[in-house]
Amino acid sequence: MPSFFVVALNQAAGTSGTVLSGVVTSAMMNGVLDEVIGLLPVTVPVMISFIGLRKGISFIGSVLHSA
């Protein structure tokens, strides 16, 4: 059973058998998807922390500027 990504690549190319579908296998795409999913528990808290830090610095700057 082909992976969704390989099917999407075939549909985007407009043909059922392209060179890319011969090179990229569903196992390769599943490996990439597994790595991206594995990185989510690390990247989401880091992004939230950076956003909070930026908002905190902006808040302190506005308080100091208005004082």
mmCIF file as Biopython writes it, N, C-alpha, C and O atoms, coordinates in Angstrom:
data_model
#
loop_
_atom_site.group_PDB
_atom_site.id
_atom_site.type_symbol
_atom_site.label_atom_id
_atom_site.label_alt_id
_atom_site.label_comp_id
_atom_site.label_asym_id
_atom_site.label_entity_id
_atom_site.label_seq_id
_atom_site.pdbx_PDB_ins_code
_atom_site.Cartn_x
_atom_site.Cartn_y
_atom_site.Cartn_z
_atom_site.occupancy
_atom_site.B_iso_or_equiv
_atom_site.auth_seq_id
_atom_site.auth_asym_id
_atom_site.pdbx_PDB_model_num
ATOM 1   N N  . MET A ? 1  ? 0.846  -1.177 0.000   1.0 0.0 1  A 1 
ATOM 2   C CA . MET A ? 1  ? 0.000  0.000  0.000   1.0 0.0 1  A 1 
ATOM 3   C C  . MET A ? 1  ? 0.889  1.237  0.000   1.0 0.0 1  A 1 
ATOM 4   O O  . MET A ? 1  ? 1.683  1.416  0.924   1.0 0.0 1  A 1 
ATOM 5   N N  . PRO A ? 2  ? 0.777  2.097  -1.013  1.0 0.0 2  A 1 
ATOM 6   C CA . PRO A ? 2  ? 1.642  3.268  -1.060  1.0 0.0 2  A 1 
ATOM 7   C C  . PRO A ? 2  ? 1.254  4.290  -0.011  1.0 0.0 2  A 1 
ATOM 8   O O  . PRO A ? 2  ? 0.095  4.404  0.390   1.0 0.0 2  A 1 
ATOM 9   N N  . SER A ? 3  ? 2.242  5.013  0.409   1.0 0.0 3  A 1 
ATOM 10  C CA . SER A ? 3  ? 2.028  6.049  1.400   1.0 0.0 3  A 1 
ATOM 11  C C  . SER A ? 3  ? 1.298  7.233  0.775   1.0 0.0 3  A 1 
ATOM 12  O O  . SER A ? 3  ? 1.303  7.406  -0.444  1.0 0.0 3  A 1 
ATOM 13  N N  . PHE A ? 4  ? 0.675  8.039  1.618   1.0 0.0 4  A 1 
ATOM 14  C CA . PHE A ? 4  ? -0.047 9.224  1.150   1.0 0.0 4  A 1 
ATOM 15  C C  . PHE A ? 4  ? 0.885  10.175 0.412   1.0 0.0 4  A 1 
ATOM 16  O O  . PHE A ? 4  ? 0.490  10.776 -0.587  1.0 0.0 4  A 1 
ATOM 17  N N  . PHE A ? 5  ? 2.118  10.317 0.892   1.0 0.0 5  A 1 
ATOM 18  C CA . PHE A ? 5  ? 3.041  11.267 0.308   1.0 0.0 5  A 1 
ATOM 19  C C  . PHE A ? 5  ? 3.449  10.850 -1.100  1.0 0.0 5  A 1 
ATOM 20  O O  . PHE A ? 5  ? 3.558  11.698 -1.985  1.0 0.0 5  A 1 
ATOM 21  N N  . VAL A ? 6  ? 3.674  9.567  -1.317  1.0 0.0 6  A 1 
ATOM 22  C CA . VAL A ? 6  ? 4.046  9.090  -2.640  1.0 0.0 6  A 1 
ATOM 23  C C  . VAL A ? 6  ? 2.875  9.257  -3.593  1.0 0.0 6  A 1 
ATOM 24  O O  . VAL A ? 6  ? 3.069  9.627  -4.751  1.0 0.0 6  A 1 
ATOM 25  N N  . VAL A ? 7  ? 1.669  8.991  -3.123  1.0 0.0 7  A 1 
ATOM 26  C CA . VAL A ? 7  ? 0.479  9.190  -3.953  1.0 0.0 7  A 1 
ATOM 27  C C  . VAL A ? 7  ? 0.326  10.662 -4.289  1.0 0.0 7  A 1 
ATOM 28  O O  . VAL A ? 7  ? -0.009 11.008 -5.422  1.0 0.0 7  A 1 
ATOM 29  N N  . ALA A ? 8  ? 0.569  11.536 -3.313  1.0 0.0 8  A 1 
ATOM 30  C CA . ALA A ? 8  ? 0.460  12.975 -3.552  1.0 0.0 8  A 1 
ATOM 31  C C  . ALA A ? 8  ? 1.512  13.433 -4.555  1.0 0.0 8  A 1 
ATOM 32  O O  . ALA A ? 8  ? 1.231  14.290 -5.392  1.0 0.0 8  A 1 
ATOM 33  N N  . LEU A ? 9  ? 2.724  12.874 -4.485  1.0 0.0 9  A 1 
ATOM 34  C CA . LEU A ? 9  ? 3.759  13.225 -5.449  1.0 0.0 9  A 1 
ATOM 35  C C  . LEU A ? 9  ? 3.363  12.779 -6.846  1.0 0.0 9  A 1 
ATOM 36  O O  . LEU A ? 9  ? 3.586  13.504 -7.815  1.0 0.0 9  A 1 
ATOM 37  N N  . ASN A ? 10 ? 2.783  11.604 -6.957  1.0 0.0 10 A 1 
ATOM 38  C CA . ASN A ? 10 ? 2.344  11.117 -8.263  1.0 0.0 10 A 1 
ATOM 39  C C  . ASN A ? 10 ? 1.222  11.979 -8.817  1.0 0.0 10 A 1 
ATOM 40  O O  . ASN A ? 10 ? 1.207  12.277 -10.011 1.0 0.0 10 A 1 
ATOM 41  N N  . GLN A ? 11 ? 0.290  12.381 -7.978  1.0 0.0 11 A 1 
ATOM 42  C CA . GLN A ? 11 ? -0.809 13.211 -8.447  1.0 0.0 11 A 1 
ATOM 43  C C  . GLN A ? 11 ? -0.331 14.595 -8.831  1.0 0.0 11 A 1 
ATOM 44  O O  . GLN A ? 11 ? -0.850 15.194 -9.772  1.0 0.0 11 A 1 
ATOM 45  N N  . ALA A ? 12 ? 0.660  15.112 -8.106  1.0 0.0 12 A 1 
ATOM 46  C CA . ALA A ? 12 ? 1.194  16.437 -8.426  1.0 0.0 12 A 1 
ATOM 47  C C  . ALA A ? 12 ? 1.927  16.406 -9.760  1.0 0.0 12 A 1 
ATOM 48  O O  . ALA A ? 12 ? 1.911  17.385 -10.505 1.0 0.0 12 A 1 
ATOM 49  N N  . ALA A ? 13 ? 2.564  15.291 -10.058 1.0 0.0 13 A 1 
ATOM 50  C CA . ALA A ? 13 ? 3.286  15.170 -11.321 1.0 0.0 13 A 1 
ATOM 51  C C  . ALA A ? 13 ? 2.327  14.937 -12.485 1.0 0.0 13 A 1 
ATOM 52  O O  . ALA A ? 13 ? 2.686  15.187 -13.635 1.0 0.0 13 A 1 
ATOM 53  N N  . GLY A ? 14 ? 1.129  14.467 -12.209 1.0 0.0 14 A 1 
ATOM 54  C CA . GLY A ? 14 ? 0.150  14.258 -13.252 1.0 0.0 14 A 1 
ATOM 55  C C  . GLY A ? 14 ? 0.244  12.911 -13.926 1.0 0.0 14 A 1 
ATOM 56  O O  . GLY A ? 14 ? -0.527 12.625 -14.842 1.0 0.0 14 A 1 
ATOM 57  N N  . THR A ? 15 ? 1.172  12.077 -13.495 1.0 0.0 15 A 1 
ATOM 58  C CA . THR A ? 15 ? 1.302  10.749 -14.082 1.0 0.0 15 A 1 
ATOM 59  C C  . THR A ? 15 ? 1.342  9.725  -12.968 1.0 0.0 15 A 1 
ATOM 60  O O  . THR A ? 15 ? 1.559  10.055 -11.803 1.0 0.0 15 A 1 
ATOM 61  N N  . SER A ? 16 ? 1.127  8.472  -13.349 1.0 0.0 16 A 1 
ATOM 62  C CA . SER A ? 16 ? 1.144  7.428  -12.326 1.0 0.0 16 A 1 
ATOM 63  C C  . SER A ? 16 ? 2.537  6.853  -12.121 1.0 0.0 16 A 1 
ATOM 64  O O  . SER A ? 16 ? 2.784  6.249  -11.077 1.0 0.0 16 A 1 
ATOM 65  N N  . GLY A ? 17 ? 3.455  7.010  -13.061 1.0 0.0 17 A 1 
ATOM 66  C CA . GLY A ? 17 ? 4.806  6.476  -12.909 1.0 0.0 17 A 1 
ATOM 67  C C  . GLY A ? 17 ? 5.839  7.500  -13.298 1.0 0.0 17 A 1 
ATOM 68  O O  . GLY A ? 17 ? 6.092  7.701  -14.485 1.0 0.0 17 A 1 
ATOM 69  N N  . THR A ? 18 ? 6.435  8.142  -12.338 1.0 0.0 18 A 1 
ATOM 70  C CA . THR A ? 18 ? 7.460  9.141  -12.628 1.0 0.0 18 A 1 
ATOM 71  C C  . THR A ? 18 ? 8.792  8.657  -12.097 1.0 0.0 18 A 1 
ATOM 72  O O  . THR A ? 18 ? 8.873  7.650  -11.393 1.0 0.0 18 A 1 
ATOM 73  N N  . VAL A ? 19 ? 9.822  9.382  -12.441 1.0 0.0 19 A 1 
ATOM 74  C CA . VAL A ? 19 ? 11.160 9.046  -11.953 1.0 0.0 19 A 1 
ATOM 75  C C  . VAL A ? 19 ? 11.227 9.244  -10.445 1.0 0.0 19 A 1 
ATOM 76  O O  . VAL A ? 19 ? 11.860 8.461  -9.737  1.0 0.0 19 A 1 
ATOM 77  N N  . LEU A ? 20 ? 10.575 10.289 -9.960  1.0 0.0 20 A 1 
ATOM 78  C CA . LEU A ? 20 ? 10.614 10.584 -8.532  1.0 0.0 20 A 1 
ATOM 79  C C  . LEU A ? 20 ? 9.948  9.487  -7.711  1.0 0.0 20 A 1 
ATOM 80  O O  . LEU A ? 20 ? 10.429 9.135  -6.634  1.0 0.0 20 A 1 
ATOM 81  N N  . SER A ? 21 ? 8.853  8.951  -8.215  1.0 0.0 21 A 1 
ATOM 82  C CA . SER A ? 21 ? 8.190  7.886  -7.465  1.0 0.0 21 A 1 
ATOM 83  C C  . SER A ? 21 ? 9.016  6.612  -7.462  1.0 0.0 21 A 1 
ATOM 84  O O  . SER A ? 21 ? 8.833  5.762  -6.591  1.0 0.0 21 A 1 
ATOM 85  N N  . GLY A ? 22 ? 9.916  6.463  -8.415  1.0 0.0 22 A 1 
ATOM 86  C CA . GLY A ? 22 ? 10.808 5.309  -8.410  1.0 0.0 22 A 1 
ATOM 87  C C  . GLY A ? 22 ? 11.946 5.464  -7.432  1.0 0.0 22 A 1 
ATOM 88  O O  . GLY A ? 22 ? 12.491 4.470  -6.950  1.0 0.0 22 A 1 
ATOM 89  N N  . VAL A ? 23 ? 12.314 6.691  -7.131  1.0 0.0 23 A 1 
ATOM 90  C CA . VAL A ? 23 ? 13.432 6.957  -6.222  1.0 0.0 23 A 1 
ATOM 91  C C  . VAL A ? 23 ? 12.947 7.088  -4.790  1.0 0.0 23 A 1 
ATOM 92  O O  . VAL A ? 23 ? 13.533 6.502  -3.880  1.0 0.0 23 A 1 
ATOM 93  N N  . VAL A ? 24 ? 11.888 7.847  -4.583  1.0 0.0 24 A 1 
ATOM 94  C CA . VAL A ? 24 ? 11.362 8.096  -3.241  1.0 0.0 24 A 1 
ATOM 95  C C  . VAL A ? 24 ? 10.377 6.989  -2.902  1.0 0.0 24 A 1 
ATOM 96  O O  . VAL A ? 24 ? 9.368  6.805  -3.582  1.0 0.0 24 A 1 
ATOM 97  N N  . THR A ? 25 ? 10.682 6.265  -1.853  1.0 0.0 25 A 1 
ATOM 98  C CA . THR A ? 25 ? 9.798  5.179  -1.436  1.0 0.0 25 A 1 
ATOM 99  C C  . THR A ? 25 ? 8.964  5.619  -0.242  1.0 0.0 25 A 1 
ATOM 100 O O  . THR A ? 25 ? 9.252  6.623  0.410   1.0 0.0 25 A 1 
ATOM 101 N N  . SER A ? 26 ? 7.936  4.850  0.021   1.0 0.0 26 A 1 
ATOM 102 C CA . SER A ? 26 ? 7.082  5.182  1.164   1.0 0.0 26 A 1 
ATOM 103 C C  . SER A ? 26 ? 7.845  5.016  2.474   1.0 0.0 26 A 1 
ATOM 104 O O  . SER A ? 26 ? 7.560  5.718  3.445   1.0 0.0 26 A 1 
ATOM 105 N N  . ALA A ? 27 ? 8.805  4.101  2.514   1.0 0.0 27 A 1 
ATOM 106 C CA . ALA A ? 27 ? 9.604  3.931  3.733   1.0 0.0 27 A 1 
ATOM 107 C C  . ALA A ? 27 ? 10.455 5.171  4.002   1.0 0.0 27 A 1 
ATOM 108 O O  . ALA A ? 27 ? 10.652 5.555  5.155   1.0 0.0 27 A 1 
ATOM 109 N N  . MET A ? 28 ? 10.959 5.794  2.937   1.0 0.0 28 A 1 
ATOM 110 C CA . MET A ? 28 ? 11.746 7.015  3.108   1.0 0.0 28 A 1 
ATOM 111 C C  . MET A ? 28 ? 10.869 8.143  3.636   1.0 0.0 28 A 1 
ATOM 112 O O  . MET A ? 28 ? 11.267 8.874  4.543   1.0 0.0 28 A 1 
ATOM 113 N N  . MET A ? 29 ? 9.680  8.282  3.071   1.0 0.0 29 A 1 
ATOM 114 C CA . MET A ? 29 ? 8.781  9.341  3.516   1.0 0.0 29 A 1 
ATOM 115 C C  . MET A ? 29 ? 8.294  9.091  4.935   1.0 0.0 29 A 1 
ATOM 116 O O  . MET A ? 29 ? 8.126  10.036 5.706   1.0 0.0 29 A 1 
ATOM 117 N N  . ASN A ? 30 ? 8.065  7.832  5.289   1.0 0.0 30 A 1 
ATOM 118 C CA . ASN A ? 30 ? 7.662  7.517  6.662   1.0 0.0 30 A 1 
ATOM 119 C C  . ASN A ? 30 ? 8.792  7.825  7.637   1.0 0.0 30 A 1 
ATOM 120 O O  . ASN A ? 30 ? 8.536  8.244  8.766   1.0 0.0 30 A 1 
ATOM 121 N N  . GLY A ? 31 ? 10.029 7.624  7.219   1.0 0.0 31 A 1 
ATOM 122 C CA . GLY A ? 31 ? 11.166 7.962  8.067   1.0 0.0 31 A 1 
ATOM 123 C C  . GLY A ? 31 ? 11.250 9.456  8.325   1.0 0.0 31 A 1 
ATOM 124 O O  . GLY A ? 31 ? 11.519 9.888  9.446   1.0 0.0 31 A 1 
ATOM 125 N N  . VAL A ? 32 ? 11.018 10.247 7.277   1.0 0.0 32 A 1 
ATOM 126 C CA . VAL A ? 32 ? 11.037 11.702 7.426   1.0 0.0 32 A 1 
ATOM 127 C C  . VAL A ? 32 ? 9.904  12.146 8.347   1.0 0.0 32 A 1 
ATOM 128 O O  . VAL A ? 32 ? 10.099 12.989 9.222   1.0 0.0 32 A 1 
ATOM 129 N N  . LEU A ? 33 ? 8.718  11.571 8.141   1.0 0.0 33 A 1 
ATOM 130 C CA . LEU A ? 33 ? 7.574  11.932 8.983   1.0 0.0 33 A 1 
ATOM 131 C C  . LEU A ? 33 ? 7.817  11.548 10.438  1.0 0.0 33 A 1 
ATOM 132 O O  . LEU A ? 33 ? 7.445  12.294 11.344  1.0 0.0 33 A 1 
ATOM 133 N N  . ASP A ? 34 ? 8.430  10.404 10.669  1.0 0.0 34 A 1 
ATOM 134 C CA . ASP A ? 34 ? 8.748  9.994  12.042  1.0 0.0 34 A 1 
ATOM 135 C C  . ASP A ? 34 ? 9.727  10.954 12.700  1.0 0.0 34 A 1 
ATOM 136 O O  . ASP A ? 34 ? 9.593  11.258 13.886  1.0 0.0 34 A 1 
ATOM 137 N N  . GLU A ? 35 ? 10.709 11.434 11.944  1.0 0.0 35 A 1 
ATOM 138 C CA . GLU A ? 35 ? 11.678 12.387 12.503  1.0 0.0 35 A 1 
ATOM 139 C C  . GLU A ? 35 ? 11.017 13.717 12.837  1.0 0.0 35 A 1 
ATOM 140 O O  . GLU A ? 35 ? 11.306 14.307 13.878  1.0 0.0 35 A 1 
ATOM 141 N N  . VAL A ? 36 ? 10.132 14.194 11.964  1.0 0.0 36 A 1 
ATOM 142 C CA . VAL A ? 36 ? 9.442  15.455 12.225  1.0 0.0 36 A 1 
ATOM 143 C C  . VAL A ? 36 ? 8.563  15.327 13.458  1.0 0.0 36 A 1 
ATOM 144 O O  . VAL A ? 36 ? 8.536  16.224 14.300  1.0 0.0 36 A 1 
ATOM 145 N N  . ILE A ? 37 ? 7.843  14.216 13.565  1.0 0.0 37 A 1 
ATOM 146 C CA . ILE A ? 37 ? 6.998  13.980 14.742  1.0 0.0 37 A 1 
ATOM 147 C C  . ILE A ? 37 ? 7.852  13.846 15.997  1.0 0.0 37 A 1 
ATOM 148 O O  . ILE A ? 37 ? 7.443  14.279 17.074  1.0 0.0 37 A 1 
ATOM 149 N N  . GLY A ? 38 ? 9.030  13.251 15.867  1.0 0.0 38 A 1 
ATOM 150 C CA . GLY A ? 38 ? 9.922  13.111 17.008  1.0 0.0 38 A 1 
ATOM 151 C C  . GLY A ? 38 ? 10.487 14.439 17.482  1.0 0.0 38 A 1 
ATOM 152 O O  . GLY A ? 38 ? 10.808 14.587 18.661  1.0 0.0 38 A 1 
ATOM 153 N N  . LEU A ? 39 ? 10.615 15.410 16.579  1.0 0.0 39 A 1 
ATOM 154 C CA . LEU A ? 39 ? 11.149 16.716 16.960  1.0 0.0 39 A 1 
ATOM 155 C C  . LEU A ? 39 ? 10.101 17.637 17.573  1.0 0.0 39 A 1 
ATOM 156 O O  . LEU A ? 39 ? 10.458 18.614 18.231  1.0 0.0 39 A 1 
ATOM 157 N N  . LEU A ? 40 ? 8.832  17.354 17.376  1.0 0.0 40 A 1 
ATOM 158 C CA . LEU A ? 40 ? 7.782  18.227 17.890  1.0 0.0 40 A 1 
ATOM 159 C C  . LEU A ? 40 ? 7.822  18.424 19.400  1.0 0.0 40 A 1 
ATOM 160 O O  . LEU A ? 40 ? 7.650  19.559 19.844  1.0 0.0 40 A 1 
ATOM 161 N N  . PRO A ? 41 ? 8.038  17.388 20.226  1.0 0.0 41 A 1 
ATOM 162 C CA . PRO A ? 41 ? 8.076  17.636 21.677  1.0 0.0 41 A 1 
ATOM 163 C C  . PRO A ? 41 ? 9.216  18.555 22.117  1.0 0.0 41 A 1 
ATOM 164 O O  . PRO A ? 41 ? 9.170  19.118 23.211  1.0 0.0 41 A 1 
ATOM 165 N N  . VAL A ? 42 ? 10.226 18.706 21.280  1.0 0.0 42 A 1 
ATOM 166 C CA . VAL A ? 42 ? 11.329 19.601 21.622  1.0 0.0 42 A 1 
ATOM 167 C C  . VAL A ? 42 ? 11.067 21.002 21.076  1.0 0.0 42 A 1 
ATOM 168 O O  . VAL A ? 42 ? 11.294 21.989 21.775  1.0 0.0 42 A 1 
ATOM 169 N N  . THR A ? 43 ? 10.599 21.095 19.853  1.0 0.0 43 A 1 
ATOM 170 C CA . THR A ? 43 ? 10.485 22.398 19.201  1.0 0.0 43 A 1 
ATOM 171 C C  . THR A ? 43 ? 9.312  23.232 19.703  1.0 0.0 43 A 1 
ATOM 172 O O  . THR A ? 43 ? 9.428  24.454 19.797  1.0 0.0 43 A 1 
ATOM 173 N N  . VAL A ? 44 ? 8.191  22.604 20.027  1.0 0.0 44 A 1 
ATOM 174 C CA . VAL A ? 44 ? 7.023  23.378 20.464  1.0 0.0 44 A 1 
ATOM 175 C C  . VAL A ? 44 ? 7.295  24.118 21.786  1.0 0.0 44 A 1 
ATOM 176 O O  . VAL A ? 44 ? 7.014  25.315 21.860  1.0 0.0 44 A 1 
ATOM 177 N N  . PRO A ? 45 ? 7.822  23.473 22.821  1.0 0.0 45 A 1 
ATOM 178 C CA . PRO A ? 45 ? 8.131  24.240 24.043  1.0 0.0 45 A 1 
ATOM 179 C C  . PRO A ? 45 ? 9.191  25.320 23.834  1.0 0.0 45 A 1 
ATOM 180 O O  . PRO A ? 45 ? 9.126  26.381 24.456  1.0 0.0 45 A 1 
ATOM 181 N N  . VAL A ? 46 ? 10.158 25.060 22.973  1.0 0.0 46 A 1 
ATOM 182 C CA . VAL A ? 46 ? 11.188 26.069 22.701  1.0 0.0 46 A 1 
ATOM 183 C C  . VAL A ? 46 ? 10.570 27.285 22.022  1.0 0.0 46 A 1 
ATOM 184 O O  . VAL A ? 46 ? 10.887 28.422 22.372  1.0 0.0 46 A 1 
ATOM 185 N N  . MET A ? 47 ? 9.689  27.048 21.050  1.0 0.0 47 A 1 
ATOM 186 C CA . MET A ? 47 ? 9.031  28.176 20.381  1.0 0.0 47 A 1 
ATOM 187 C C  . MET A ? 47 ? 8.159  28.958 21.348  1.0 0.0 47 A 1 
ATOM 188 O O  . MET A ? 47 ? 8.149  30.189 21.306  1.0 0.0 47 A 1 
ATOM 189 N N  . ILE A ? 48 ? 7.429  28.276 22.215  1.0 0.0 48 A 1 
ATOM 190 C CA . ILE A ? 48 ? 6.585  28.956 23.198  1.0 0.0 48 A 1 
ATOM 191 C C  . ILE A ? 48 ? 7.450  29.765 24.168  1.0 0.0 48 A 1 
ATOM 192 O O  . ILE A ? 48 ? 7.090  30.881 24.543  1.0 0.0 48 A 1 
ATOM 193 N N  . SER A ? 49 ? 8.590  29.198 24.571  1.0 0.0 49 A 1 
ATOM 194 C CA . SER A ? 49 ? 9.492  29.928 25.468  1.0 0.0 49 A 1 
ATOM 195 C C  . SER A ? 49 ? 10.042 31.178 24.815  1.0 0.0 49 A 1 
ATOM 196 O O  . SER A ? 49 ? 10.100 32.230 25.453  1.0 0.0 49 A 1 
ATOM 197 N N  . PHE A ? 50 ? 10.449 31.089 23.554  1.0 0.0 50 A 1 
ATOM 198 C CA . PHE A ? 50 ? 10.973 32.255 22.853  1.0 0.0 50 A 1 
ATOM 199 C C  . PHE A ? 50 ? 9.907  33.331 22.690  1.0 0.0 50 A 1 
ATOM 200 O O  . PHE A ? 50 ? 10.197 34.517 22.840  1.0 0.0 50 A 1 
ATOM 201 N N  . ILE A ? 51 ? 8.685  32.930 22.386  1.0 0.0 51 A 1 
ATOM 202 C CA . ILE A ? 51 ? 7.603  33.905 22.253  1.0 0.0 51 A 1 
ATOM 203 C C  . ILE A ? 51 ? 7.337  34.584 23.594  1.0 0.0 51 A 1 
ATOM 204 O O  . ILE A ? 51 ? 7.163  35.801 23.648  1.0 0.0 51 A 1 
ATOM 205 N N  . GLY A ? 52 ? 7.306  33.805 24.674  1.0 0.0 52 A 1 
ATOM 206 C CA . GLY A ? 52 ? 7.097  34.379 26.005  1.0 0.0 52 A 1 
ATOM 207 C C  . GLY A ? 52 ? 8.220  35.309 26.412  1.0 0.0 52 A 1 
ATOM 208 O O  . GLY A ? 52 ? 7.968  36.363 26.998  1.0 0.0 52 A 1 
ATOM 209 N N  . LEU A ? 53 ? 9.448  34.941 26.113  1.0 0.0 53 A 1 
ATOM 210 C CA . LEU A ? 53 ? 10.597 35.790 26.436  1.0 0.0 53 A 1 
ATOM 211 C C  . LEU A ? 53 ? 10.527 37.100 25.655  1.0 0.0 53 A 1 
ATOM 212 O O  . LEU A ? 53 ? 10.797 38.171 26.198  1.0 0.0 53 A 1 
ATOM 213 N N  . ARG A ? 54 ? 10.165 37.005 24.386  1.0 0.0 54 A 1 
ATOM 214 C CA . ARG A ? 54 ? 10.049 38.207 23.570  1.0 0.0 54 A 1 
ATOM 215 C C  . ARG A ? 54 ? 8.953  39.132 24.080  1.0 0.0 54 A 1 
ATOM 216 O O  . ARG A ? 54 ? 9.131  40.349 24.124  1.0 0.0 54 A 1 
ATOM 217 N N  . LYS A ? 55 ? 7.822  38.554 24.465  1.0 0.0 55 A 1 
ATOM 218 C CA . LYS A ? 55 ? 6.727  39.367 25.000  1.0 0.0 55 A 1 
ATOM 219 C C  . LYS A ? 55 ? 7.108  39.971 26.352  1.0 0.0 55 A 1 
ATOM 220 O O  . LYS A ? 55 ? 6.738  41.107 26.651  1.0 0.0 55 A 1 
ATOM 221 N N  . GLY A ? 56 ? 7.839  39.222 27.161  1.0 0.0 56 A 1 
ATOM 222 C CA . GLY A ? 56 ? 8.292  39.751 28.451  1.0 0.0 56 A 1 
ATOM 223 C C  . GLY A ? 56 ? 9.247  40.911 28.291  1.0 0.0 56 A 1 
ATOM 224 O O  . GLY A ? 56 ? 9.133  41.914 28.996  1.0 0.0 56 A 1 
ATOM 225 N N  . ILE A ? 57 ? 10.194 40.787 27.367  1.0 0.0 57 A 1 
ATOM 226 C CA . ILE A ? 57 ? 11.141 41.876 27.121  1.0 0.0 57 A 1 
ATOM 227 C C  . ILE A ? 57 ? 10.407 43.094 26.568  1.0 0.0 57 A 1 
ATOM 228 O O  . ILE A ? 57 ? 10.721 44.229 26.929  1.0 0.0 57 A 1 
ATOM 229 N N  . SER A ? 58 ? 9.429  42.858 25.692  1.0 0.0 58 A 1 
ATOM 230 C CA . SER A ? 58 ? 8.645  43.965 25.145  1.0 0.0 58 A 1 
ATOM 231 C C  . SER A ? 58 ? 7.837  44.660 26.247  1.0 0.0 58 A 1 
ATOM 232 O O  . SER A ? 58 ? 7.732  45.886 26.266  1.0 0.0 58 A 1 
ATOM 233 N N  . PHE A ? 59 ? 7.272  43.878 27.155  1.0 0.0 59 A 1 
ATOM 234 C CA . PHE A ? 59 ? 6.497  44.456 28.257  1.0 0.0 59 A 1 
ATOM 235 C C  . PHE A ? 59 ? 7.383  45.301 29.159  1.0 0.0 59 A 1 
ATOM 236 O O  . PHE A ? 59 ? 7.017  46.418 29.526  1.0 0.0 59 A 1 
ATOM 237 N N  . ILE A ? 60 ? 8.552  44.770 29.518  1.0 0.0 60 A 1 
ATOM 238 C CA . ILE A ? 60 ? 9.471  45.523 30.391  1.0 0.0 60 A 1 
ATOM 239 C C  . ILE A ? 60 ? 9.929  46.799 29.697  1.0 0.0 60 A 1 
ATOM 240 O O  . ILE A ? 60 ? 10.051 47.853 30.322  1.0 0.0 60 A 1 
ATOM 241 N N  . GLY A ? 61 ? 10.185 46.687 28.376  1.0 0.0 61 A 1 
ATOM 242 C CA . GLY A ? 61 ? 10.594 47.877 27.632  1.0 0.0 61 A 1 
ATOM 243 C C  . GLY A ? 61 ? 9.511  48.939 27.603  1.0 0.0 61 A 1 
ATOM 244 O O  . GLY A ? 61 ? 9.806  50.128 27.725  1.0 0.0 61 A 1 
ATOM 245 N N  . SER A ? 62 ? 8.249  48.524 27.442  1.0 0.0 62 A 1 
ATOM 246 C CA . SER A ? 62 ? 7.159  49.508 27.425  1.0 0.0 62 A 1 
ATOM 247 C C  . SER A ? 62 ? 6.935  50.120 28.796  1.0 0.0 62 A 1 
ATOM 248 O O  . SER A ? 62 ? 6.602  51.302 28.893  1.0 0.0 62 A 1 
ATOM 249 N N  . VAL A ? 63 ? 7.110  49.339 29.867  1.0 0.0 63 A 1 
ATOM 250 C CA . VAL A ? 63 ? 6.956  49.874 31.228  1.0 0.0 63 A 1 
ATOM 251 C C  . VAL A ? 63 ? 8.067  50.878 31.503  1.0 0.0 63 A 1 
ATOM 252 O O  . VAL A ? 63 ? 7.811  51.946 32.058  1.0 0.0 63 A 1 
ATOM 253 N N  . LEU A ? 64 ? 9.280  50.554 31.127  1.0 0.0 64 A 1 
ATOM 254 C CA . LEU A ? 64 ? 10.394 51.478 31.349  1.0 0.0 64 A 1 
ATOM 255 C C  . LEU A ? 64 ? 10.266 52.714 30.492  1.0 0.0 64 A 1 
ATOM 256 O O  . LEU A ? 64 ? 10.641 53.809 30.912  1.0 0.0 64 A 1 
ATOM 257 N N  . HIS A ? 65 ? 9.736  52.548 29.284  1.0 0.0 65 A 1 
ATOM 258 C CA . HIS A ? 65 ? 9.597  53.693 28.396  1.0 0.0 65 A 1 
ATOM 259 C C  . HIS A ? 65 ? 8.519  54.656 28.906  1.0 0.0 65 A 1 
ATOM 260 O O  . HIS A ? 65 ? 8.649  55.872 28.761  1.0 0.0 65 A 1 
ATOM 261 N N  . SER A ? 66 ? 7.458  54.109 29.504  1.0 0.0 66 A 1 
ATOM 262 C CA . SER A ? 66 ? 6.374  54.973 29.990  1.0 0.0 66 A 1 
ATOM 263 C C  . SER A ? 66 ? 6.714  55.598 31.362  1.0 0.0 66 A 1 
ATOM 264 O O  . SER A ? 66 ? 6.033  56.534 31.783  1.0 0.0 66 A 1 
ATOM 265 N N  . ALA A ? 67 ? 7.722  55.117 32.047  1.0 0.0 67 A 1 
ATOM 266 C CA . ALA A ? 67 ? 8.055  55.634 33.374  1.0 0.0 67 A 1 
ATOM 267 C C  . ALA A ? 67 ? 8.828  56.931 33.302  1.0 0.0 67 A 1 
ATOM 268 O O  . ALA A ? 67 ? 9.184  57.496 34.336  1.0 0.0 67 A 1 
#
